[in-house]
Amino acid sequence: MERYEMAELLSQKAGVSLEEARQALEENNWDLLDAMIALERAHKTAQAGVNMRSDAETGGVRRVKNISSHQGPHFFSNGFATLWEYIKKFFRICMDNNFVVTRHGKQVLAVPVLVMLVLLFASLGLMLVVLIAGLFCSCRYQFEGRQLGREGINDAMGRMSDLAEDIKGSFQNDGQDRNG
């Protein structure tokens, strides 16, 4: 990269004049990263909170947001934007995965996890009774989907169903012993 191109790039990325960029490069042996750091330390960059890091693969320079972005008046809006991203990710996961009810190996019901969560929060007591009653009626619960359809989660739910079957079996055996 020619010196003029380097000065032009630094000027553009740092938001300084071409002359200030050239001067910073000269003072730092034409090293883009060092020149950018020098401009930031001198508080000459137009975008506070943006650092330049060298990219080993391309030999170029890339912009990286400063981790300590909690400084300045945009902290609340940046925090809200991050929170909003997490909320969107949560809803995306809830819609991409299904809560599935099967009985005797046949699928009885499959609803998005979001629907199941809304029902749980709307009527927690009733939904817990329905889910527990379903376990004793030979229903099995599992999740399907990329994020929640993993073996660990579904194995735990399968063990819960097996426990309900064992309890149901012990009640049936006690009833037969008393009658017989």
VEXDODO-874160 format. One record per residue (C-alpha): chain; x negated, y, z negated. Coordinates in steps of 0.2 Angstrom, whole numbers, plus 5000, padded with zeros to 4 digits. Each point is the difference from the previous one (the first is absolute). Layout:
BEGIN
+---+------+-------+------+
! c ! east ! north !   up !
+---+------+-------+------+
! A !    X !     Y !    Z !
...
+---+------+-------+------+
***
This chain:
BEGIN
+---+------+-------+------+
! c ! east ! north !   up !
+---+------+-------+------+
! A ! 5000 !  5000 ! 5000 !
! A ! 4993 !  5017 ! 5005 !
! A ! 4997 !  5013 ! 4987 !
! A ! 5014 !  5011 ! 5007 !
! A ! 5012 !  4986 ! 5000 !
! A ! 4995 !  4997 ! 4982 !
! A ! 5003 !  5018 ! 4995 !
! A ! 5017 !  5000 ! 5009 !
! A ! 5006 !  4984 ! 4991 !
! A ! 4994 !  5007 ! 4983 !
! A ! 5009 !  5016 ! 5004 !
! A ! 5016 !  4992 ! 5004 !
! A ! 5000 !  4987 ! 4986 !
! A ! 4995 !  5013 ! 4987 !
! A ! 5010 !  5014 ! 5006 !
! A ! 4985 !  5012 ! 5001 !
! A ! 4993 !  5011 ! 5014 !
! A ! 4988 !  4992 ! 5013 !
! A ! 4986 !  5011 ! 4993 !
! A ! 5003 !  4994 ! 4982 !
! A ! 5000 !  4982 ! 5006 !
! A ! 4984 !  5002 ! 5009 !
! A ! 4992 !  5009 ! 4986 !
! A ! 5005 !  4986 ! 4988 !
! A ! 4994 !  4987 ! 5012 !
! A ! 4983 !  5009 ! 5002 !
! A ! 4998 !  5001 ! 4981 !
! A ! 5004 !  4981 ! 4998 !
! A ! 4989 !  4993 ! 5014 !
! A ! 5014 !  4998 ! 5012 !
! A ! 5009 !  4987 ! 4989 !
! A ! 5018 !  5002 ! 5001 !
! A ! 5005 !  4992 ! 4984 !
! A ! 4987 !  5011 ! 4990 !
! A ! 5006 !  5015 ! 5009 !
! A ! 5018 !  4997 ! 4996 !
! A ! 4996 !  4997 ! 4982 !
! A ! 4990 !  5016 ! 4999 !
! A ! 5015 !  5010 ! 5008 !
! A ! 5011 !  4992 ! 4987 !
! A ! 4989 !  5005 ! 4985 !
! A ! 4999 !  5017 ! 5007 !
! A ! 5020 !  5000 ! 5000 !
! A ! 4999 !  5005 ! 5019 !
! A ! 5011 !  4985 ! 5006 !
! A ! 5018 !  5004 ! 5005 !
! A ! 5007 !  4984 ! 4993 !
! A ! 4996 !  4998 ! 4982 !
! A ! 5001 !  4982 ! 4995 !
! A ! 4993 !  4992 ! 5016 !
! A ! 4983 !  4992 ! 5001 !
! A ! 4990 !  4994 ! 5015 !
! A ! 4992 !  4983 ! 5000 !
! A ! 4989 !  4993 ! 5013 !
! A ! 5007 !  4985 ! 5009 !
! A ! 4987 !  4987 ! 5003 !
! A ! 5008 !  4991 ! 5014 !
! A ! 5003 !  5014 ! 5011 !
! A ! 4986 !  5012 ! 4994 !
! A ! 5013 !  5013 ! 4999 !
! A ! 5008 !  5009 ! 4985 !
! A ! 5018 !  4997 ! 4993 !
! A ! 5011 !  5010 ! 4988 !
! A ! 5004 !  4992 ! 4984 !
! A ! 5012 !  5007 ! 4987 !
! A ! 4992 !  5005 ! 4984 !
! A ! 5005 !  4988 ! 4986 !
! A ! 5002 !  5014 ! 4987 !
! A ! 5015 !  5008 ! 5009 !
! A ! 5008 !  5004 ! 4984 !
! A ! 4992 !  5017 ! 5000 !
! A ! 5010 !  5014 ! 5007 !
! A ! 5018 !  5005 ! 5003 !
! A ! 5004 !  4985 ! 5011 !
! A ! 4998 !  4987 ! 4986 !
! A ! 5019 !  4998 ! 4998 !
! A ! 5004 !  4999 ! 5018 !
! A ! 4986 !  4987 ! 5003 !
! A ! 5005 !  4990 ! 4985 !
! A ! 5018 !  5000 ! 5006 !
! A ! 4995 !  4995 ! 5018 !
! A ! 4990 !  4985 ! 4992 !
! A ! 5015 !  4995 ! 4989 !
! A ! 5011 !  5001 ! 5016 !
! A ! 4989 !  4989 ! 5009 !
! A ! 5001 !  4987 ! 4986 !
! A ! 5019 !  5001 ! 5000 !
! A ! 5001 !  4998 ! 5018 !
! A ! 4988 !  4985 ! 4999 !
! A ! 5011 !  4992 ! 4986 !
! A ! 5016 !  5002 ! 5010 !
! A ! 4991 !  4993 ! 5016 !
! A ! 4995 !  4984 ! 4990 !
! A ! 5018 !  4999 ! 4992 !
! A ! 5007 !  5000 ! 5018 !
! A ! 4987 !  4989 ! 5008 !
! A ! 5003 !  4986 ! 4987 !
! A ! 5015 !  4990 ! 4996 !
! A ! 5007 !  4992 ! 4984 !
! A ! 5006 !  4983 ! 5006 !
! A ! 5012 !  4988 ! 4991 !
! A ! 5001 !  4982 ! 5005 !
! A ! 5010 !  4985 ! 4994 !
! A ! 4996 !  4982 ! 5004 !
! A ! 4988 !  5006 ! 5013 !
! A ! 5012 !  5011 ! 5009 !
! A ! 4999 !  5019 ! 5000 !
! A ! 5015 !  5008 ! 4992 !
! A ! 4995 !  5018 ! 4999 !
! A ! 4986 !  5011 ! 5006 !
! A ! 4999 !  5018 ! 4996 !
! A ! 4987 !  5014 ! 5001 !
! A ! 4991 !  5002 ! 4983 !
! A ! 5006 !  5018 ! 5000 !
! A ! 5018 !  4994 ! 4999 !
! A ! 4996 !  4988 ! 4986 !
! A ! 4991 !  5013 ! 4990 !
! A ! 5015 !  5012 ! 5002 !
! A ! 5012 !  4987 ! 4994 !
! A ! 4989 !  4996 ! 4985 !
! A ! 4999 !  5018 ! 4995 !
! A ! 5018 !  5003 ! 5003 !
! A ! 5006 !  4985 ! 4990 !
! A ! 4986 !  4993 ! 4991 !
! A ! 5010 !  4989 ! 4988 !
! A ! 5011 !  4993 ! 5013 !
! A ! 4986 !  4996 ! 5012 !
! A ! 4990 !  4991 ! 4987 !
! A ! 5015 !  4989 ! 4996 !
! A ! 5003 !  4997 ! 5018 !
! A ! 4982 !  4995 ! 5003 !
! A ! 4999 !  4989 ! 4985 !
! A ! 5016 !  4992 ! 5004 !
! A ! 4994 !  4997 ! 5018 !
! A ! 4985 !  4991 ! 4993 !
! A ! 5011 !  4987 ! 4991 !
! A ! 5010 !  4998 ! 5016 !
! A ! 4984 !  4993 ! 5009 !
! A ! 4996 !  5017 ! 5008 !
! A ! 4982 !  5004 ! 5004 !
! A ! 4993 !  5017 ! 5002 !
! A ! 4985 !  5006 ! 5010 !
! A ! 4994 !  5015 ! 5010 !
! A ! 4996 !  5000 ! 5018 !
! A ! 4989 !  5013 ! 5009 !
! A ! 4982 !  5005 ! 5002 !
! A ! 4997 !  5008 ! 4983 !
! A ! 5011 !  4991 ! 4988 !
! A ! 5002 !  4983 ! 5009 !
! A ! 4984 !  4993 ! 4992 !
! A ! 4998 !  4983 ! 4992 !
! A ! 4996 !  5007 ! 4983 !
! A ! 5016 !  5010 ! 4998 !
! A ! 5011 !  4986 ! 5008 !
! A ! 4991 !  4986 ! 4990 !
! A ! 5005 !  5010 ! 4984 !
! A ! 5018 !  5001 ! 5006 !
! A ! 5000 !  4982 ! 5004 !
! A ! 4994 !  4995 ! 4983 !
! A ! 5014 !  5011 ! 4992 !
! A ! 5013 !  4990 ! 5011 !
! A ! 4992 !  4983 ! 4995 !
! A ! 5001 !  5006 ! 4981 !
! A ! 5019 !  5003 ! 5003 !
! A ! 5002 !  4983 ! 5008 !
! A ! 4991 !  4992 ! 4985 !
! A ! 5011 !  5009 ! 4987 !
! A ! 5016 !  4996 ! 5011 !
! A ! 4994 !  4982 ! 5000 !
! A ! 4997 !  4999 ! 4981 !
! A ! 5018 !  5007 ! 4997 !
! A ! 5007 !  4987 ! 5012 !
! A ! 4990 !  4986 ! 4991 !
! A ! 5006 !  5006 ! 4983 !
! A ! 5018 !  5000 ! 5006 !
! A ! 4999 !  4982 ! 5007 !
! A ! 4992 !  4994 ! 4983 !
! A ! 5014 !  5007 ! 4990 !
! A ! 5013 !  4992 ! 5011 !
! A ! 4992 !  4984 ! 5002 !
+---+------+-------+------+
***
